[in-house]
Amino acid sequence: MCPGFVGRLVVAEQWAAEEVWPDVSADEQRPVVSGILALVGVALAVGLVTGVAVLAGAHMLGLGGGHAAVAGDPGATLYLPKPQKTKASDGPSITLGSSPTSGSTQSSSPSIHKPKKQISLQTGETTVPPMGRIDLTGTYPGGEGAVLNVQKFSNGSWQDFYSISASVTNGTFSTYIQTGTPGRNRFRMIDSDTKLTSNEVKVTIR
């Protein structure tokens, strides 16, 4: 400590002793004053050390003033160029994701074809005597409830054979006929509503 500061501490000690404890002897006042001075000295020392530490930390962290430096280049500064207008392009523009041209092929969804209705006819006999029984049976998928008429090929055309018919039940039908015409006879079935015909069967009468 400097001599002037020490002198002021002594004067303060004497003043404190005279003012605070006027009736106490000097020997009794000395320990109390010494304790106060010690506390003042410690406080000054702590304040000095704290101030030095704060100054050193500020210097290390770069808070001591001056311009901010960019990491990796202590002398670099930040520079922003002025914005400039860009020139419009004269070439044709390209559009991404354009729709396909009319000439491009497109896949179409597969179509489901329903089977056509078909009347299948068969006979249980291929040769019978005159007026013998001829059994006609067959299938007609999708023709539930349809009425099928028996036709015979005669004089170059198909004609109904005595209005004999058969009804379709569960996709099947059955009936029988009799004829006395000798030779080979041709028969078929026809849907009376849709006019759909079956295959023909041949029966010989002899």
trRosetta pair geometry for C-beta under 8 A, 3 or more apart (Angstrom, degrees):
i j d omega theta_ij theta_ji phi_ij phi_ji
1 5 4.9 -109 175 81 108 128
1 6 5.5 125 108 -55 121 92
2 5 4.9 91 62 6 81 104
2 6 7.2 -151 95 -6 42 88
3 6 5.6 -57 -149 38 35 112
3 7 6.3 38 154 -23 68 105
4 7 5.6 -54 -151 33 32 113
4 8 6.5 30 153 -18 65 104
5 8 5.7 -54 -152 35 33 110
5 9 6.6 36 149 -21 65 103
6 9 5.6 -52 -152 33 35 114
6 10 6.7 36 150 -21 65 101
7 10 5.7 -52 -152 32 35 111
7 11 6.5 33 152 -16 66 104
8 11 5.6 -52 -147 38 36 111
8 12 6.2 38 153 -20 66 106
9 12 5.6 -55 -148 37 31 113
9 13 6.3 37 151 -25 64 103
9 37 6.0 83 -172 -133 116 118
9 40 7.7 178 -123 90 110 143
10 13 5.5 -51 -151 31 32 114
10 14 6.6 28 153 -15 64 103
11 14 5.8 -56 -151 38 33 108
11 15 6.3 31 153 -17 67 107
12 15 5.7 -55 -144 39 32 110
12 16 6.1 32 158 -19 67 107
13 16 5.9 -55 -146 37 27 108
13 17 6.3 27 155 -20 62 108
13 33 4.7 89 -149 176 93 135
13 37 6.5 -12 -83 -60 111 128
14 17 5.7 -56 -148 35 31 112
14 18 6.4 22 158 -14 66 107
15 18 6.0 -60 -146 40 30 104
15 19 5.9 14 163 -9 68 116
16 19 6.1 -63 -135 45 26 101
16 20 5.4 1 178 2 68 120
16 33 5.9 144 86 -112 125 104
16 36 7.1 -116 153 69 169 159
17 20 6.9 -57 -119 46 16 93
17 21 6.1 -47 -160 54 54 98
17 24 7.7 -111 -166 77 81 104
17 26 6.9 45 174 -122 146 68
17 29 4.2 84 -136 160 106 151
17 30 8.0 13 -102 -69 135 48
17 33 5.8 -35 -65 -61 98 139
18 21 8.0 -62 -97 64 6 58
18 22 6.2 38 -177 -100 51 74
19 22 7.1 -6 -139 -58 11 92
21 24 3.7 -26 163 27 118 123
21 28 7.4 -131 153 102 148 104
21 29 5.2 -179 73 -100 138 107
21 32 7.5 103 -21 57 146 150
24 28 4.6 -112 177 87 104 124
24 29 5.2 128 107 -60 117 91
25 28 4.8 90 59 10 81 102
25 29 7.0 -150 96 -8 40 90
26 29 5.6 -57 -143 37 34 110
26 30 6.5 49 158 -42 66 98
27 30 6.1 -39 -152 7 31 117
28 31 7.8 -56 -175 23 36 96
29 32 6.1 -70 -164 43 48 108
29 33 5.9 38 152 -18 83 114
30 33 6.0 -63 -144 41 29 107
30 34 6.1 31 160 -24 66 109
31 34 5.6 -56 -146 35 31 113
31 35 6.5 33 156 -22 65 102
32 35 5.8 -54 -155 31 32 110
32 36 6.7 29 151 -16 65 103
33 36 5.7 -53 -151 35 36 110
33 37 6.3 34 153 -18 68 106
34 37 5.7 -55 -147 38 32 110
34 38 6.3 37 152 -24 65 105
35 38 5.6 -53 -149 32 32 113
35 39 6.6 32 154 -18 64 103
36 39 5.8 -55 -153 35 33 110
36 40 6.5 33 150 -18 66 104
37 40 5.6 -52 -149 37 35 113
37 41 6.3 36 152 -21 66 104
38 41 5.7 -54 -149 36 31 111
38 42 6.4 31 154 -19 65 104
39 42 5.8 -52 -147 35 32 110
39 43 6.3 33 155 -19 64 106
40 43 5.7 -57 -150 36 30 112
40 44 6.4 29 153 -18 65 105
41 44 5.7 -55 -149 36 33 109
41 45 6.3 31 154 -19 67 106
42 45 5.7 -55 -147 36 32 110
42 46 6.2 30 156 -17 67 106
43 46 5.9 -54 -145 38 30 108
43 47 6.3 30 156 -18 64 108
44 47 5.8 -57 -148 38 30 111
44 48 6.3 32 154 -22 65 106
45 48 5.7 -54 -149 34 30 111
45 49 6.4 26 155 -15 65 105
46 49 5.9 -55 -146 38 32 107
46 50 6.1 31 156 -19 66 109
47 50 5.7 -56 -144 38 30 111
47 51 6.3 31 157 -20 65 106
48 51 5.9 -56 -150 35 28 110
48 52 6.5 27 154 -17 64 105
49 52 5.9 -55 -150 36 32 110
49 53 6.3 31 153 -19 66 107
50 53 5.7 -56 -148 37 31 111
50 54 6.3 30 155 -20 66 105
51 54 5.7 -54 -147 35 31 110
51 55 6.4 30 156 -16 65 106
52 55 5.9 -58 -150 38 31 110
52 56 6.3 29 154 -19 66 107
53 56 5.8 -56 -147 37 30 109
53 57 6.3 28 156 -17 65 107
54 57 5.9 -56 -146 38 30 109
54 58 6.3 29 157 -18 65 107
55 58 5.8 -56 -146 37 30 110
55 59 6.4 30 155 -20 64 106
56 59 5.8 -57 -151 35 31 111
56 60 6.4 28 154 -17 66 106
57 60 5.7 -56 -147 37 33 108
57 61 6.1 19 160 -8 68 111
58 61 6.0 -63 -141 46 29 102
58 63 4.3 -86 -159 71 82 109
58 64 5.5 114 133 -66 97 78
59 62 7.9 39 178 -68 28 25
59 63 7.7 -82 -59 52 21 71
59 64 5.1 30 -103 -44 61 136
62 66 7.9 -91 -168 63 82 110
62 68 7.7 84 151 -123 132 66
62 69 7.5 -117 -142 25 145 102
67 77 7.1 -25 157 -101 142 100
69 73 7.2 -155 179 98 92 53
69 74 4.5 -20 -155 -149 147 51
69 75 7.0 -12 -129 -50 105 20
69 76 6.8 92 -163 46 68 73
70 73 5.1 3 79 62 102 93
70 74 7.9 -158 53 -96 58 14
70 76 4.1 -48 35 78 124 120
70 77 7.6 -155 -18 -73 113 14
70 78 7.3 135 -66 -60 120 79
72 76 8.0 8 83 5 75 140
73 76 3.7 54 108 -21 121 121
89 93 7.7 120 84 -81 122 77
95 98 5.2 88 101 -65 105 105
100 104 4.1 -74 168 45 122 152
100 106 7.6 152 79 -72 148 98
101 104 5.3 115 60 -17 72 97
115 118 7.8 -65 154 -3 102 107
115 141 7.6 10 98 98 124 137
117 140 7.2 28 -175 -174 101 76
117 141 6.6 -156 -132 82 68 72
117 142 4.7 -114 -101 77 103 126
117 143 6.0 107 -162 -54 128 97
117 194 7.7 37 80 103 145 166
117 196 6.2 -14 102 -157 112 172
118 140 7.8 -151 93 -131 38 54
118 141 7.1 18 48 39 73 97
118 196 7.9 -132 -115 170 30 128
118 198 8.0 96 170 -119 64 67
119 138 6.3 51 176 138 77 140
119 139 7.7 180 -150 89 45 47
119 140 4.9 -2 -109 -102 78 94
119 143 7.1 18 -84 -14 91 162
119 148 6.9 143 -139 -116 144 137
119 189 5.6 -124 154 85 141 113
119 191 6.9 -170 -50 -42 140 97
119 196 6.1 139 -12 125 115 103
119 197 6.8 -113 51 148 129 23
119 198 3.6 -88 108 -83 108 91
119 199 7.7 -163 97 4 76 63
120 138 5.0 -176 94 -162 58 100
120 139 4.9 8 51 51 108 86
120 140 7.6 -164 24 -69 67 51
120 198 6.5 167 -92 -148 7 108
120 199 6.7 12 -136 16 51 110
121 136 6.4 -16 -162 -168 103 98
121 137 7.8 147 -151 85 56 33
121 138 4.2 -47 -99 -75 46 145
121 187 7.7 -132 151 111 145 89
121 188 6.4 166 33 -142 163 56
121 189 5.2 161 -80 6 133 110
121 198 4.0 90 -19 141 115 144
121 199 5.6 -157 42 62 92 75
121 200 7.5 3 73 -110 132 14
121 201 5.7 -117 122 -26 107 113
122 136 7.8 154 81 -152 36 54
122 137 6.0 -27 68 71 84 78
122 138 6.0 144 15 -84 70 80
122 201 6.4 128 -138 -90 29 136
123 126 6.9 128 94 -76 117 54
123 134 6.0 -25 -153 -178 121 94
123 135 6.4 136 -159 79 63 61
123 136 5.8 -29 -99 -98 77 62
123 137 7.8 141 -102 24 28 71
123 187 7.4 92 -68 60 130 126
123 201 4.4 141 -15 159 114 152
123 203 5.9 -106 148 -68 168 111
124 134 7.6 166 51 -168 82 49
124 135 3.9 16 17 62 123 117
124 137 7.0 58 -43 7 96 111
125 128 5.1 56 138 -55 143 106
125 132 7.3 -111 128 127 164 122
125 133 7.6 114 3 97 147 64
125 134 5.6 -116 56 -122 113 66
125 135 6.7 101 0 27 93 82
125 203 6.3 54 101 -131 84 115
126 202 7.3 32 -148 95 83 73
126 203 6.1 -151 -153 -118 32 61
126 204 6.6 26 148 17 69 91
127 203 7.1 174 -81 -167 27 68
127 204 4.6 -15 -108 66 79 101
127 205 7.9 172 -154 -81 57 22
127 206 6.6 -29 -163 33 102 103
128 132 3.1 -152 168 84 113 138
128 133 7.0 -148 -144 56 150 37
128 134 5.9 -129 1 -72 153 86
128 203 6.4 -1 13 176 102 116
128 204 7.8 153 25 81 55 54
128 205 6.2 -24 73 -109 76 66
129 132 4.6 111 54 -46 63 120
129 205 7.2 55 175 -160 18 71
129 206 7.0 -70 -113 84 51 40
130 179 7.7 -87 -150 112 61 50
130 180 4.2 43 -167 -137 104 74
130 182 6.9 -40 -80 -75 105 76
130 205 5.7 74 -88 178 58 112
130 206 8.0 11 -41 -137 76 1
131 178 4.9 32 -155 176 58 114
131 179 7.1 -143 -87 80 44 15
131 180 5.0 1 -48 -75 84 88
132 178 6.8 178 74 -132 24 85
132 205 7.4 178 29 -126 104 84
133 176 5.3 -2 -169 176 94 134
133 177 8.0 137 -156 72 51 32
133 178 6.1 -40 -96 -82 46 94
134 176 6.1 155 77 -162 47 76
134 177 5.1 -25 63 64 105 79
134 178 6.8 164 12 -84 87 40
134 179 7.4 -10 2 14 134 93
134 187 7.6 138 130 -3 144 159
134 203 5.4 -3 -125 -126 137 171
135 174 7.2 -11 -173 -166 93 98
135 175 8.0 168 -153 94 53 33
135 176 4.9 -35 -100 -100 53 99
136 150 6.7 136 40 -106 168 118
136 166 7.3 -145 95 -29 108 149
136 174 7.0 161 91 -153 57 50
136 175 5.4 -11 63 67 102 76
136 176 6.4 166 15 -97 76 38
136 177 6.6 32 -13 -1 120 100
136 187 6.7 -101 -95 125 134 140
136 189 7.2 148 161 -59 133 112
136 201 7.3 180 -119 39 93 147
137 172 7.4 -2 -173 -176 91 101
137 173 7.1 175 -150 92 51 55
137 174 4.4 -4 -106 -107 85 90
138 172 7.2 174 96 -151 39 65
138 173 5.9 -9 63 59 80 91
138 174 7.8 161 20 -81 56 56
138 189 6.6 -148 40 12 152 149
138 198 6.3 -2 -176 -136 168 153
139 171 5.7 10 -160 149 87 89
139 172 5.4 -38 -105 -100 66 69
139 173 7.7 164 -98 18 20 75
140 143 3.6 -49 142 47 113 134
140 146 6.3 -102 133 52 150 130
140 148 7.0 -165 -56 -55 154 135
140 168 4.7 -76 63 -117 130 137
140 171 6.1 -162 68 -163 54 54
140 172 7.3 154 22 -97 74 18
140 173 6.1 26 2 -8 118 115
140 191 7.8 134 -149 -79 141 109
141 171 5.1 17 -97 -143 52 118
142 171 7.6 48 -2 -111 35 95
143 146 4.1 -47 175 8 98 136
143 148 8.0 52 148 -56 144 108
143 168 4.7 13 111 95 96 177
143 171 7.2 103 49 -125 76 54
143 191 6.7 -119 -141 -103 132 127
143 196 8.0 -130 -95 66 132 138
144 168 5.9 -137 -122 112 25 109
144 169 7.4 59 -144 -124 74 29
144 170 7.4 46 -113 -67 98 18
144 171 6.7 -37 -75 -62 80 58
145 167 7.1 -24 -150 -170 33 99
145 168 6.3 -37 23 69 17 92
145 169 7.9 69 -70 -87 44 56
146 167 7.4 162 83 -152 40 56
146 168 4.6 27 49 14 82 128
146 191 5.3 -38 180 -134 133 103
146 192 7.6 165 -179 33 83 79
146 193 6.5 -117 -137 25 93 116
146 194 7.6 -40 -132 11 133 108
147 165 5.4 9 179 175 95 136
147 166 7.7 157 -157 77 54 34
147 167 5.8 -29 -102 -99 66 69
147 168 7.8 -125 -67 1 25 84
147 191 7.6 108 72 -153 50 57
147 192 4.9 -18 87 21 99 126
147 193 7.4 98 43 -19 85 94
148 165 6.1 154 81 -161 44 77
148 166 5.1 -21 63 61 100 83
148 167 7.6 174 18 -89 79 19
148 168 6.7 84 -18 -46 109 94
148 173 5.7 78 28 150 134 173
148 189 4.3 13 172 -178 123 115
148 190 6.6 146 -157 65 72 31
148 191 6.0 -42 -99 -89 74 50
148 192 7.2 -161 -104 -17 22 84
148 198 7.7 36 -156 -23 134 122
149 160 5.5 -39 161 -126 132 101
149 161 7.9 156 162 34 84 72
149 163 7.2 -57 -140 -145 109 42
149 164 7.2 118 -158 80 63 48
149 165 4.8 -40 -97 -98 58 91
149 189 7.0 149 72 -155 37 62
149 190 5.3 -26 59 61 89 89
149 192 5.5 89 -19 -69 109 98
150 160 7.3 91 79 -159 56 61
150 161 4.5 -57 111 49 100 114
150 162 7.9 -7 74 52 113 75
150 164 4.4 -10 28 82 125 101
150 165 6.8 -147 -5 -84 77 36
150 166 7.5 72 -48 -9 93 97
150 175 6.7 -124 -51 90 124 139
150 177 5.9 174 165 -64 166 136
150 187 6.2 -18 -168 -165 97 111
150 188 7.8 149 -155 80 53 35
150 189 6.3 -37 -98 -99 52 68
151 158 4.5 35 158 178 134 102
151 159 6.2 155 -155 75 87 24
151 160 5.8 -56 -100 -95 75 37
151 161 6.0 161 -128 -15 18 91
151 187 6.9 149 81 -156 49 59
151 188 5.2 -21 63 65 99 83
151 189 7.2 160 16 -102 86 17
151 190 5.5 42 -17 -8 127 117
151 197 7.8 -45 33 -131 139 111
152 158 7.3 159 78 -148 24 62
152 159 6.2 -30 63 65 73 79
152 161 4.3 86 -15 -78 106 114
152 179 7.6 121 -108 -86 153 152
152 185 6.5 -32 -149 -176 111 103
152 186 6.8 127 -159 80 60 60
152 187 5.6 -28 -98 -99 69 72
153 157 7.3 -164 -147 106 65 18
153 158 5.5 -39 -94 -91 67 66
153 159 7.9 125 -115 17 21 74
153 185 7.9 161 50 -172 81 57
153 186 4.1 -2 26 75 120 117
153 187 7.8 -131 0 -70 80 29
153 188 7.7 59 -40 1 94 105
153 200 7.2 12 -26 -136 126 143
154 157 7.2 -32 69 65 54 60
154 159 5.5 -54 45 28 106 120
155 159 7.8 30 44 -17 100 133
158 188 6.7 -40 -134 47 132 121
158 190 7.6 118 145 -45 138 137
158 197 7.9 3 163 -123 174 144
160 163 6.0 37 151 -76 126 49
161 164 5.6 -33 94 30 89 107
161 177 6.2 9 128 -134 139 146
161 179 7.9 -63 -160 -73 126 121
161 187 7.0 -24 -24 -125 155 100
162 177 7.8 142 46 -138 119 105
164 175 6.2 150 161 155 106 142
164 177 5.7 156 77 -94 171 99
165 175 7.1 -177 115 -76 22 161
165 192 7.3 -9 -126 -39 133 129
166 173 4.2 110 131 174 121 115
166 174 6.2 -178 -149 67 139 20
166 175 3.9 -129 -72 -30 114 118
166 189 7.2 -50 41 -128 114 130
167 173 6.5 -174 87 -121 28 103
168 171 6.7 2 179 -125 104 15
168 172 7.0 150 -152 70 69 20
168 173 4.9 -58 -94 -60 60 109
169 172 6.5 -37 71 64 64 72
169 173 7.2 117 19 -88 69 61
173 189 7.5 132 87 -148 143 161
177 187 7.1 177 38 -119 151 153
179 185 6.0 107 81 -98 152 171
179 205 6.2 -99 96 -73 94 149
180 205 7.0 149 -166 176 23 149
181 185 5.9 108 81 -82 115 120
181 205 5.9 112 84 45 53 152
182 205 5.2 -130 -122 98 35 100
182 206 6.2 75 -149 -93 91 57
183 204 6.9 -80 163 -145 25 72
183 205 6.4 0 43 52 36 87
183 206 7.7 87 -60 -68 25 86
184 202 5.5 -5 -171 -172 105 110
184 203 7.4 149 -154 78 57 32
184 204 5.2 -32 -93 -96 65 75
184 205 8.0 179 -84 15 17 71
185 202 7.0 154 77 -154 43 58
185 203 5.2 -24 62 66 96 83
185 204 7.5 163 14 -96 74 24
185 205 6.0 42 -13 -14 117 109
186 200 5.1 6 -174 179 101 130
186 201 7.4 157 -152 78 55 38
186 202 5.5 -24 -97 -98 69 76
187 200 6.5 148 74 -155 34 76
187 201 5.4 -23 63 60 89 87
187 202 7.9 166 19 -87 73 29
187 203 6.8 9 3 8 116 110
188 197 5.7 26 149 -175 132 104
188 198 5.3 -178 -168 67 86 84
188 199 6.9 -145 -123 109 102 23
188 200 4.5 -57 -68 -96 105 71
188 201 7.2 151 -81 13 55 70
189 197 7.0 156 87 -156 49 58
189 198 4.3 36 51 9 90 129
190 195 6.4 -11 -177 -150 106 46
190 196 7.2 164 -155 82 58 38
190 197 4.8 -22 -101 -101 81 78
190 198 7.4 -124 -67 5 43 78
191 194 4.4 5 102 50 137 89
191 195 6.2 -68 73 -11 84 11
191 196 4.4 28 17 46 125 83
191 197 7.6 -125 10 -66 75 37
192 195 7.9 16 -161 -72 14 52
